[in-house]
Amino acid sequence: MTAVRSQTETEDHAPSRGERSVLFDLAGIDMGAVVASRAEIGEMNRHRHEMALLDRVVWVDDDLTRGVAAWDVRPDEFWVRGHFPDRAMLPGVLMVEAGAQLGCYMYNKHHGASQLAAFLRIEDAVFRRSVEPGQTLLVLCKGVKRSGRRFISDIQGVCGGHVTFQARIHGMKLDGRRGQA
């Protein structure tokens, strides 16, 4: 991944529009490892069917503040036919959703239980490169703040050694009542 540099800014720094560095150093992380399979992710996250985007978590640090997951983008994904027929490109909103799912997974693992969490805000989203069927999108998540009900994470995608997107998300555990935050 020579095209991607490590970011050395403070813990709560969100990458600015001009930055093209990764959220944290990926050197030494085995991208072929499986910390959590698709089924194990499903034990923590409530996403199902075509909206369960992550194929595996490949690494998390000991305090569950940083993690890397992988999404093997397949040619039979539900969006391929229409986005765009002559050149299929993974929609940016789904890249952000994949990052939110990793943030949710890490939040739930930290709390030791599967909780319904939804993201409330997306800040500073920037899309830099396309991702196409047949490629693997690495999704990075770096926790900025977390409490019993809320979390803030910086998320990022890397594909082919290049940053594809970055954003900051805010998430919150939803109350047991339907539609209540």
CORBELCOR-V949765 format. One line per field, one symbol per residue. ss: DSSP state (2 for helix, 1 for strand, 0 for the rest). phi: phi as a letter, one per 30 degrees, with the letter a starting at -180 (. if undefined). A space follows every 50 residues. Layout:
BEGIN
ss=???
phi=???
END
This chain:
BEGIN
ss=00000100000000000000010000000000000112222222000022 20000111110000011111110000000000000000000222222222 22222222222000001111111111100000000111111111110001 1111111110011111111111100000000
phi=.ddccdccddecdcededdbcddadcdicddcdbdbdedddddcccdbhd cddddaccabddchcbabbbbddcdcddceecbbedadbededddddddd ddededdddddiadbdbbccacchdbccbdbcejcccdccbbdcaabdcb bbbcbacbbiibdcaaacccbbdddddeicc
END
